[in-house]
Amino acid sequence: MNILGISAFYHDSAACLVKDGRLEFAAQEERFTRIKHDQAFPINAVRYALRNNNLSITDLDYVVFYDKPFLKFERILETYLAYAPAGINSFIKAIPVWIKKKLWMKEVIKKELGYEGEILFTQHHESHAAAAFFPSPFQEAAFLTMDGVGEWATTSYGVGKDNNIRILAEMHFPHSLGLLYSAFTYYTGFKVNSGEYKVMGLAPYGEPKYKDAILSELMDLKEDGSFKLNMDYFNYCVGLTMTNGKFDKLFGGPRRKPESSLTQREMDLARSVQEVTEEVMLRMARHVRQVTGQKNLCLSGGVALNCVGNGKILREHIFDKIWIQPSAGDAGNALGAALFAWYQYLENNRTVDGIKDLQRGSYLGPKFDNSDIVRYLEKNAIPYTKLADEEVPVKIADLIADEKVIGWFQGHMEFGPRALGGRSIIGDARSPQMQETMNLKIKFRESFRPFAPSVIEEKVSDYFDIDSESPYMLLVAPVKEEIRISMTEEEQRRFGLDKLHVKRSSIPAITHVDYSARIQTVSKDTNPLYHKMISEFSEKYGCAVVINTSFNVRGEPIVCTPEDAFLCFMRTNMDYLIMENILLDKKQQKELSGDIDWQKKFELD
């Protein structure tokens, strides 16, 4: 039986194919169109899923959409009516697309796909809950989903058992932890729905100067983690902005203009909202444990990408184990919708071992073999060297040790926002200069942005204070005391971005200014080549950690095809590109012609 899950028309459209209960394919539409966070109907992702599995549209038994448009439209109408006549401009802008397209999702699916079979709809937070629980390694667990807003729900929790999920309670719009964080993302000058992780990365440079103001003026937070926002300070219900003049007055002036210099105020705002978010997440997790009695927790929804908060839940030992959906945002709801249909609607059995999840490392996207890669390179007269299988990990380990920056293009593309050793840029974590070099010369992004480490899972406890695997780069943990470097008195007095230029550990390129790191543990079972390469680096050079950042530049989606990878390689100061067994040396390449304005293709975020 073949089930196609779809998320579309809000943020990060995606498609997922479930074949007889197995996740066969999942990818965001942006990877094919090269439009970051593409919201269009994921026709390219669907076509690839079908073609790669030798299926046609008529082979699909069900298509499942990730939320219920009529319920969402009800919320939009009721919100505008509650605030009328305020918001008329926003109303005029929003309504036509609903009347013409979004309300008629069945007709859109039939037209876009040429599909005449059965179409199902899940509720938004049902999709999140299904994406959290069904791929998890737990036969029974609590789940907690937190995001901006679905139809009405902004947060939900419940219990998953065997092939069934049951939501026990919800919080409703406009009271939303995701929208609170997005409001501060907007106010600090970053782009909503993509810049939230920048706020999280900026937080350690600041002090929680505004935390009390948030808790006293913006929200009424209860002991169980539930809260109500004071909507006098927000504009997102009916306006085209997230915050208003009263918000500006509370925090000392207008929002930062995008792309302008960061000041200490933005750093303090980021730290403040991050600490509030962590407190809410911890209170919610404690309440869910108390109410459900479950020992394991599954997380999804956009807030579950807040890996600092996730790490605190883990270290508080509120639950024995936690599992986080690697594509926790709305793209992951395509996967959740498809699995909801397979398990809960069709009542198929579900059995797991409590150890391994069913997501297969989230390596669920397109894959290209050596012949595909060589065909592209030779067609375009691009020089390359082909390595034997056993040469690849050795050669790349040596290049990393020589402080070269390498594009790593191997196997299936990852599903979700994190590069996990399928489409990654890698480098030497021991290099004090590597963080700033990769930010400014490779990624073309802000210098403060931290990089994540990939560490072979057998040695994670040698470097980080964590007692859990973290295969999806969704947990932050402290760097171990034994490998930290004590700061001088002068270094301790630094504040703001001056904190960046301090060597804090023996792996400084991935050690954030608060001695933390966003960890990816690498398993020989899910990614044997990546594991072998890092192991080779460890054996020869005494370090089981490398830098891993996504294979893209600022404003561009993660690369998908060999052509995407080559163009990104040539547009940056990367030194080498390895695609399967094919190695490219930058020194042997000719400059790209007619590519001067390539950055204009990508919207800065």
C-alpha positions as CSV (number, residue, x, y, z in Angstrom):
1,M,0.0,0.0,0.0
2,N,1.3,3.4,-1.0
3,I,0.5,6.6,1.0
4,L,1.5,10.1,0.0
5,G,1.7,12.7,2.7
6,I,1.7,16.4,1.7
7,S,2.3,19.7,3.5
8,A,1.8,22.9,1.4
9,F,0.9,26.5,1.3
10,Y,2.3,27.7,4.6
11,H,6.0,27.1,5.3
12,D,8.4,24.5,3.8
13,S,6.1,22.5,1.6
14,A,7.1,18.8,1.5
15,A,6.1,15.3,0.4
16,C,6.5,12.0,2.0
17,L,6.0,8.5,0.6
18,V,5.1,5.6,3.0
19,K,5.2,2.2,1.3
20,D,3.7,-0.7,3.3
21,G,4.5,1.2,6.5
22,R,8.1,2.0,5.6
23,L,9.3,5.6,5.1
24,E,10.6,5.4,1.6
25,F,11.0,9.1,0.7
26,A,10.6,12.6,2.2
27,A,11.9,15.9,1.0
28,Q,11.1,19.6,1.1
29,E,10.0,21.3,-2.2
30,E,12.7,24.0,-1.7
31,R,15.4,21.5,-2.5
32,F,14.1,21.1,-6.0
33,T,13.0,24.6,-6.8
34,R,16.0,26.3,-5.0
35,I,13.5,28.7,-3.4
36,K,14.2,28.7,0.3
37,H,11.1,27.7,2.4
38,D,9.1,27.3,-0.8
39,Q,5.4,27.2,0.1
40,A,4.2,26.0,-3.3
41,F,2.5,22.7,-3.8
42,P,5.3,20.1,-3.6
43,I,4.9,18.8,-7.1
44,N,8.6,18.3,-7.7
45,A,9.0,16.3,-4.5
46,V,6.0,14.2,-5.4
47,R,7.3,13.5,-8.9
48,Y,10.7,12.4,-7.5
49,A,9.2,10.2,-4.9
50,L,7.0,8.4,-7.4
51,R,9.7,8.1,-10.1
52,N,12.4,6.9,-7.7
53,N,10.1,4.2,-6.4
54,N,8.8,3.1,-9.8
55,L,5.3,4.3,-9.1
56,S,2.7,6.3,-10.9
57,I,-0.2,8.4,-9.5
58,T,-2.6,5.5,-10.0
59,D,-0.4,3.4,-7.7
60,L,-1.2,5.6,-4.7
61,D,-3.9,4.3,-2.3
62,Y,-4.2,7.5,-0.3
63,V,-3.1,11.1,-0.4
64,V,-3.1,12.8,3.1
65,F,-3.0,16.5,3.7
66,Y,-1.4,17.7,6.9
67,D,-4.1,20.0,8.3
68,K,-7.8,20.9,7.8
69,P,-8.1,24.1,5.8
70,F,-11.7,24.9,6.7
71,L,-10.8,24.8,10.5
72,K,-7.8,27.1,9.8
73,F,-10.0,29.4,7.7
74,E,-12.5,29.5,10.6
75,R,-9.8,30.7,13.0
76,I,-8.7,33.4,10.5
77,L,-12.2,34.7,10.0
78,E,-13.0,34.7,13.7
79,T,-9.8,36.5,14.5
80,Y,-10.4,39.3,12.0
81,L,-14.0,39.7,13.2
82,A,-12.8,39.9,16.8
83,Y,-10.5,42.8,15.9
84,A,-12.5,44.5,13.2
85,P,-12.2,47.1,11.8
86,A,-8.5,46.8,12.6
87,G,-6.6,44.6,10.2
88,I,-8.6,45.4,7.1
89,N,-5.5,45.6,5.0
90,S,-4.3,42.3,6.2
91,F,-7.7,40.8,5.6
92,I,-7.9,42.0,2.0
93,K,-4.5,40.6,1.4
94,A,-5.1,37.2,2.9
95,I,-8.7,36.3,1.8
96,P,-8.3,36.0,-2.0
97,V,-5.8,33.2,-1.8
98,W,-8.0,31.3,0.6
99,I,-11.1,31.7,-1.5
100,K,-9.3,30.8,-4.7
101,K,-7.1,28.0,-3.6
102,K,-6.5,27.0,0.1
103,L,-10.1,26.1,0.9
104,W,-10.4,23.8,-2.0
105,M,-7.5,21.4,-1.1
106,K,-9.1,18.3,-2.6
107,E,-9.5,20.0,-5.9
108,V,-6.0,21.3,-5.8
109,I,-4.6,17.9,-5.1
110,K,-6.6,16.3,-7.9
111,K,-5.6,19.0,-10.3
112,E,-1.9,19.1,-9.4
113,L,-1.4,15.3,-9.3
114,G,-4.0,14.1,-11.7
115,Y,-5.2,11.9,-8.8
116,E,-8.6,10.4,-8.5
117,G,-8.2,8.2,-5.4
118,E,-9.1,8.8,-1.7
119,I,-7.9,12.0,0.0
120,L,-7.6,12.3,3.8
121,F,-7.0,15.2,6.1
122,T,-5.4,15.2,9.5
123,Q,-5.5,18.1,12.0
124,H,-2.3,20.1,12.1
125,H,-1.3,19.0,15.6
126,E,-2.4,15.4,14.9
127,S,0.2,15.5,12.2
128,H,2.9,16.9,14.6
129,A,2.0,14.3,17.2
130,A,2.1,11.5,14.6
131,A,5.5,12.7,13.3
132,A,6.7,12.8,16.9
133,F,5.5,9.4,18.1
134,F,5.1,6.9,15.2
135,P,8.8,7.0,13.9
136,S,10.1,7.0,17.5
137,P,11.7,4.0,19.1
138,F,9.1,3.8,21.8
139,Q,6.1,1.4,21.9
140,E,4.4,3.8,24.3
141,A,5.4,7.5,25.2
142,A,4.1,10.9,25.9
143,F,4.3,13.5,23.2
144,L,4.5,17.3,23.3
145,T,4.0,19.5,20.2
146,M,4.7,23.2,20.2
147,D,4.7,25.5,17.2
148,G,3.3,28.9,16.0
149,V,-0.3,27.8,15.2
150,G,-2.1,25.1,13.2
151,E,-5.9,25.4,12.9
152,W,-6.4,26.7,16.4
153,A,-3.9,24.7,18.5
154,T,-0.5,26.1,19.3
155,T,0.6,23.5,21.8
156,S,-0.7,20.0,22.5
157,Y,0.3,17.0,24.5
158,G,-0.9,13.4,24.9
159,V,0.0,9.8,24.8
160,G,1.0,7.5,21.9
161,K,0.7,3.7,22.4
162,D,1.2,1.1,19.7
163,N,-0.6,2.4,16.6
164,N,-2.6,5.1,18.2
165,I,-2.1,8.7,19.4
166,R,-4.4,10.5,21.7
167,I,-4.3,14.3,22.4
168,L,-5.2,15.1,26.0
169,A,-5.0,18.9,26.0
170,E,-4.2,21.9,23.8
171,M,-3.4,25.6,24.0
172,H,-5.1,27.8,21.4
173,F,-4.3,30.8,19.3
174,P,-3.3,33.6,19.9
175,H,-1.4,32.2,22.9
176,S,1.7,30.6,21.3
177,L,5.2,30.0,22.4
178,G,6.3,29.8,18.7
179,L,4.7,33.1,17.9
180,L,6.2,34.7,21.0
181,Y,9.7,33.6,19.8
182,S,8.9,34.7,16.3
183,A,7.9,38.2,17.6
184,F,11.4,38.6,19.1
185,T,12.9,37.2,15.9
186,Y,11.1,40.0,14.0
187,Y,11.9,42.6,16.6
188,T,15.6,41.8,16.6
189,G,15.7,42.2,12.8
190,F,15.6,38.6,11.6
191,K,13.2,36.9,9.3
192,V,10.2,35.2,10.9
193,N,10.0,31.4,10.2
194,S,13.7,31.2,9.3
195,G,15.6,33.4,11.7
196,E,14.6,31.9,15.0
197,Y,17.7,29.8,15.2
198,K,19.8,33.0,14.8
199,V,18.1,34.3,17.9
200,M,19.0,31.1,19.7
201,G,22.6,31.3,18.5
202,L,22.8,35.0,19.5
203,A,21.4,34.4,23.0
204,P,24.7,33.4,24.8
205,Y,26.3,36.7,23.8
206,G,23.7,38.6,25.9
207,E,22.3,38.8,29.4
208,P,18.6,38.1,30.4
209,K,18.0,41.8,31.0
210,Y,14.4,41.7,29.7
211,K,13.3,38.3,31.1
212,D,11.3,39.8,33.9
213,A,9.6,42.3,31.6
214,I,8.5,39.4,29.3
215,L,7.1,37.4,32.2
216,S,5.4,40.4,33.9
217,E,4.2,42.3,30.9
218,L,3.9,40.0,27.9
219,M,2.7,36.7,29.4
220,D,0.9,35.2,32.4
221,L,2.8,31.9,32.9
222,K,1.4,29.2,35.0
223,E,3.2,26.4,36.9
224,D,2.1,23.8,34.3
225,G,3.6,25.8,31.4
226,S,0.3,27.1,30.1
227,F,0.2,30.8,29.6
228,K,-1.7,33.7,28.1
229,L,-0.1,36.5,26.1
230,N,-1.0,40.1,26.5
231,M,-2.1,40.9,23.0
232,D,-1.8,44.6,23.6
233,Y,1.8,44.2,22.7
234,F,1.4,42.1,19.5
235,N,0.2,42.8,16.0
236,Y,0.2,39.3,14.5
237,C,-3.5,38.6,14.9
238,V,-4.6,41.1,12.2
239,G,-1.5,43.1,11.1
240,L,1.3,42.6,8.7
241,T,3.9,42.9,11.5
242,M,4.6,40.8,14.6
243,T,4.9,43.6,17.2
244,N,3.5,47.1,17.7
245,G,4.4,50.5,19.2
246,K,3.7,49.4,22.7
247,F,6.2,46.6,22.3
248,D,8.7,49.1,21.0
249,K,8.2,51.3,24.1
250,L,8.6,48.4,26.5
251,F,11.9,47.3,25.0
252,G,13.4,50.8,24.4
253,G,12.9,51.6,20.8
254,P,11.9,50.4,17.3
255,R,12.9,47.0,16.0
256,R,16.4,46.6,14.5
257,K,16.5,47.2,10.8
258,P,17.4,43.9,9.0
259,E,21.0,43.7,8.0
260,S,22.0,46.6,10.3
261,S,24.7,46.1,12.9
262,L,23.8,44.0,16.0
263,T,23.9,45.8,19.3
264,Q,24.0,44.6,22.9
265,R,20.2,45.2,23.1
266,E,19.5,42.5,20.5
267,M,21.8,40.1,22.3
268,D,20.1,40.8,25.6
269,L,16.6,40.4,24.0
270,A,17.7,37.1,22.4
271,R,19.0,35.8,25.8
272,S,15.8,36.9,27.5
273,V,13.3,35.3,25.2
274,Q,15.5,32.2,25.0
275,E,15.5,31.8,28.8
276,V,11.7,32.3,29.0
277,T,11.2,29.7,26.3
278,E,13.4,27.2,28.1
279,E,11.4,27.8,31.3
280,V,8.1,27.3,29.5
281,M,9.4,24.1,27.9
282,L,10.6,22.7,31.2
283,R,7.3,23.5,33.0
284,M,5.4,21.9,30.1
285,A,7.6,18.8,30.2
286,R,7.2,18.3,34.0
287,H,3.4,18.7,33.7
288,V,3.2,16.2,30.8
289,R,5.2,13.7,32.9
290,Q,3.0,14.2,35.9
291,V,-0.3,13.9,34.0
292,T,0.6,11.0,31.7
293,G,2.9,9.0,33.9
294,Q,5.0,8.1,30.8
295,K,8.7,7.6,31.1
296,N,9.6,8.6,27.5
297,L,8.8,11.8,25.6
298,C,8.5,12.6,21.9
299,L,8.7,16.2,20.6
300,S,7.7,17.9,17.4
301,G,6.5,21.3,16.2
302,G,8.8,24.2,15.3
303,V,9.6,24.9,18.9
304,A,11.1,21.4,19.1
305,L,13.9,22.8,16.9
306,N,15.0,24.8,19.9
307,C,17.9,22.4,20.7
308,V,19.0,24.4,23.8
309,G,15.6,23.9,25.4
310,N,15.6,20.2,24.4
311,G,19.0,19.7,26.0
312,K,17.7,21.2,29.3
313,I,14.7,18.9,29.3
314,L,17.1,16.0,28.8
315,R,19.5,17.1,31.5
316,E,16.7,17.7,34.0
317,H,15.9,14.0,33.8
318,I,12.2,14.7,33.6
319,F,11.9,11.8,31.3
320,D,14.1,8.7,31.0
321,K,14.5,9.3,27.2
322,I,13.4,11.9,24.7
323,W,13.1,11.5,20.9
324,I,12.7,14.6,18.7
325,Q,11.3,14.5,15.1
326,P,14.3,15.7,12.9
327,S,11.9,17.6,10.6
328,A,10.0,19.1,13.5
329,G,8.5,22.0,11.6
330,D,5.6,21.9,9.1
331,A,7.6,20.0,6.5
332,G,7.6,17.1,8.9
333,N,3.8,17.1,9.0
334,A,3.8,15.5,5.5
335,L,5.5,12.5,7.2
336,G,3.2,12.7,10.2
337,A,0.1,12.8,8.0
338,A,1.2,9.7,6.0
339,L,2.1,7.7,9.1
340,F,-1.2,8.8,10.8
341,A,-3.1,7.3,7.9
342,W,-1.0,4.0,8.0
343,Y,-1.2,3.4,11.7
344,Q,-4.3,5.1,13.1
345,Y,-6.7,5.3,10.2
346,L,-5.9,1.9,8.6
347,E,-5.1,0.3,12.0
348,N,-1.9,-1.4,10.9
349,N,0.3,-2.9,13.6
350,R,3.3,-1.0,15.0
351,T,6.2,-2.7,16.8
352,V,9.5,-1.1,17.8
353,D,12.5,-2.2,19.9
354,G,12.9,0.8,22.2
355,I,16.3,1.5,20.8
356,K,16.3,2.3,17.1
357,D,13.8,4.7,15.6
358,L,12.0,4.1,12.2
359,Q,13.3,7.3,10.6
360,R,16.5,5.7,9.1
361,G,18.7,8.6,10.1
362,S,16.3,10.9,8.2
363,Y,18.3,10.1,5.1
364,L,15.1,10.0,3.0
365,G,15.8,12.3,0.1
366,P,17.3,11.9,-3.4
367,K,20.5,10.0,-3.9
368,F,22.9,10.1,-6.9
369,D,25.5,7.5,-7.8
370,N,28.9,7.8,-9.3
371,S,27.6,7.5,-12.8
372,D,25.1,10.3,-12.3
373,I,27.9,12.6,-11.0
374,V,30.4,11.7,-13.7
375,R,27.8,12.3,-16.4
376,Y,27.2,15.8,-15.1
377,L,30.9,16.6,-14.7
378,E,32.0,15.3,-18.1
379,K,29.1,17.0,-19.9
380,N,30.4,20.3,-18.5
381,A,34.1,19.5,-18.9
382,I,34.7,19.7,-15.1
383,P,38.0,18.1,-14.0
384,Y,37.8,15.5,-11.2
385,T,39.6,12.5,-9.7
386,K,37.9,9.2,-8.9
387,L,38.8,7.5,-5.6
388,A,38.5,3.9,-4.6
389,D,36.0,3.2,-1.8
390,E,38.7,2.7,0.8
391,E,40.5,5.9,-0.3
392,V,37.5,8.3,0.4
393,P,37.6,8.4,4.3
394,V,41.4,8.4,4.4
395,K,41.8,11.2,1.8
396,I,39.1,13.4,3.4
397,A,40.5,12.9,6.9
398,D,43.9,14.1,5.7
399,L,42.4,17.1,4.0
400,I,40.5,18.1,7.1
401,A,43.7,17.8,9.2
402,D,45.3,20.2,6.7
403,E,42.6,22.7,7.6
404,K,40.8,22.4,4.2
405,V,37.1,23.1,3.9
406,I,35.3,20.3,2.1
407,G,31.9,19.9,0.6
408,W,30.6,16.4,1.5
409,F,27.9,15.0,-0.8
410,Q,27.1,11.4,0.0
411,G,24.1,9.1,-0.1
412,H,20.5,10.2,0.4
413,M,19.8,13.9,1.2
414,E,18.5,14.6,4.7
415,F,14.9,15.3,5.4
416,G,14.6,18.4,7.7
417,P,16.6,21.6,8.3
418,R,19.8,20.0,9.5
419,A,22.7,18.6,7.5
420,L,23.5,15.2,9.0
421,G,26.4,14.0,6.8
422,G,24.6,13.6,3.6
423,R,24.8,17.2,2.3
424,S,27.4,18.8,4.7
425,I,30.3,21.2,4.7
426,I,33.0,19.8,7.0
427,G,36.2,21.1,8.5
428,D,38.6,20.8,11.4
429,A,37.0,21.5,14.8
430,R,40.5,22.0,16.4
431,S,41.1,25.1,14.3
432,P,40.6,28.4,16.2
433,Q,40.0,30.3,12.9
434,M,37.6,27.9,11.3
435,Q,34.3,29.2,12.8
436,E,34.9,32.8,11.5
437,T,36.4,31.5,8.2
438,M,33.5,29.3,7.4
439,N,30.9,31.8,8.4
440,L,32.3,34.7,6.4
441,K,34.0,33.0,3.5
442,I,32.0,29.9,2.9
443,K,28.5,30.5,4.3
444,F,28.5,34.4,3.8
445,R,26.6,34.8,7.0
446,E,27.0,36.5,10.4
447,S,30.2,35.8,12.2
448,F,28.5,35.0,15.6
449,R,26.7,31.9,14.2
450,P,28.0,28.7,15.9
451,F,28.9,25.5,14.1
452,A,27.8,22.1,15.1
453,P,30.1,19.1,15.7
454,S,29.7,15.6,14.3
455,V,31.2,13.1,16.7
456,I,31.2,9.3,16.4
457,E,28.7,8.1,18.9
458,E,31.1,5.8,20.7
459,K,33.2,8.8,21.8
460,V,30.6,11.4,22.4
461,S,31.1,11.3,26.2
462,D,34.8,12.0,25.8
463,Y,33.9,15.5,24.6
464,F,30.4,16.4,25.8
465,D,28.4,16.1,29.0
466,I,25.5,14.1,27.5
467,D,24.2,10.6,28.4
468,S,22.1,10.2,25.2
469,E,22.7,9.9,21.5
470,S,21.8,12.9,19.4
471,P,21.7,11.7,15.8
472,Y,19.6,14.6,14.5
473,M,21.6,17.5,15.9
474,L,18.6,18.6,18.1
475,L,20.3,18.5,21.5
476,V,22.7,21.1,23.0
477,A,25.1,19.9,25.7
478,P,28.1,21.4,27.5
479,V,31.6,20.7,26.4
480,K,33.4,18.6,29.0
481,E,35.4,20.4,31.7
482,E,38.5,18.3,30.8
483,I,38.9,19.8,27.4
484,R,37.9,23.4,28.2
485,I,40.5,26.2,28.3
486,S,40.3,28.6,31.2
487,M,39.8,32.2,30.2
488,T,42.1,35.0,31.4
489,E,40.7,37.9,33.4
490,E,40.7,40.1,30.3
491,E,38.8,37.5,28.3
492,Q,36.2,37.1,31.1
493,R,35.5,40.9,30.9
494,R,34.6,40.8,27.3
495,F,31.0,41.2,26.3
496,G,28.9,41.0,23.1
497,L,30.5,39.8,20.0
498,D,34.0,40.3,21.5
499,K,33.3,37.0,23.2
500,L,33.7,35.3,19.9
501,H,37.5,35.7,19.7
502,V,38.3,33.5,22.7
503,K,39.6,29.9,22.4
504,R,37.5,28.0,24.8
505,S,38.4,24.3,24.3
506,S,40.6,21.9,22.4
507,I,37.8,21.9,19.7
508,P,37.2,25.7,19.6
509,A,35.5,25.8,16.2
510,I,32.4,24.1,17.6
511,T,32.5,25.4,21.2
512,H,30.0,28.2,21.6
513,V,30.7,31.2,23.8
514,D,28.8,29.5,26.7
515,Y,30.9,26.3,26.4
516,S,28.0,24.5,24.7
517,A,27.7,22.6,21.4
518,R,24.8,21.4,19.2
519,I,25.7,17.8,18.8
520,Q,25.3,15.2,16.1
521,T,26.3,11.7,17.1
522,V,27.2,9.6,14.1
523,S,26.3,5.9,14.0
524,K,28.1,3.3,11.8
525,D,24.6,1.8,11.2
526,T,22.9,4.8,9.7
527,N,25.8,6.5,8.0
528,P,28.7,4.1,7.7
529,L,30.9,6.2,5.4
530,Y,30.6,9.4,7.5
531,H,31.4,7.4,10.6
532,K,34.4,5.7,8.9
533,M,35.8,9.1,7.8
534,I,35.5,10.6,11.3
535,S,37.0,7.4,12.8
536,E,39.9,7.7,10.4
537,F,40.4,11.3,11.5
538,S,40.3,10.2,15.1
539,E,42.8,7.4,14.6
540,K,45.3,9.5,12.7
541,Y,44.9,12.8,14.3
542,G,43.5,12.1,17.8
543,C,40.1,13.9,17.4
544,A,36.8,12.2,16.9
545,V,35.0,15.5,16.1
546,V,34.6,17.4,12.9
547,I,32.7,20.6,12.0
548,N,29.4,19.9,10.2
549,T,27.4,22.7,8.7
550,S,24.7,22.5,6.0
551,F,25.9,22.4,2.4
552,N,24.5,25.8,1.2
553,V,25.2,29.5,1.5
554,R,23.1,32.0,3.3
555,G,19.6,32.4,1.7
556,E,20.0,29.1,-0.4
557,P,18.4,25.8,0.4
558,I,20.6,22.8,1.2
559,V,22.0,21.4,-2.1
560,C,20.1,18.5,-3.6
561,T,21.8,17.5,-6.9
562,P,25.4,17.3,-8.1
563,E,24.8,20.5,-10.1
564,D,23.7,22.3,-6.9
565,A,26.7,21.0,-5.1
566,F,29.2,22.1,-7.8
567,L,27.7,25.6,-8.1
568,C,27.8,26.1,-4.3
569,F,31.4,24.8,-4.2
570,M,32.5,27.2,-6.9
571,R,30.7,30.2,-5.4
572,T,32.5,29.9,-2.1
573,N,36.0,29.4,-0.8
574,M,35.6,25.7,-0.2
575,D,38.8,23.9,-1.1
576,Y,37.5,20.5,-2.1
577,L,34.2,18.7,-3.0
578,I,33.7,15.0,-2.6
579,M,30.6,13.6,-4.3
580,E,30.4,9.8,-3.6
581,N,33.8,8.7,-4.9
582,I,34.4,11.8,-7.1
583,L,36.9,14.4,-5.7
584,L,37.1,17.9,-7.1
585,D,40.0,20.3,-6.2
586,K,39.2,24.0,-6.4
587,K,42.7,24.8,-7.8
588,Q,41.9,22.7,-10.9
589,Q,38.6,24.4,-11.7
590,K,37.9,27.2,-14.1
591,E,36.0,30.2,-12.8
592,L,32.3,30.2,-13.4
593,S,31.2,32.5,-16.2
594,G,28.1,34.7,-16.1
595,D,27.6,34.0,-12.5
596,I,28.4,37.4,-10.9
597,D,25.0,38.1,-9.5
598,W,24.2,34.7,-8.2
599,Q,23.5,35.9,-4.6
600,K,20.5,37.9,-6.0
601,K,18.9,34.5,-6.7
602,F,18.7,33.8,-3.0
603,E,16.6,35.9,-0.6
604,L,18.6,36.8,2.5
605,D,17.1,35.5,5.7
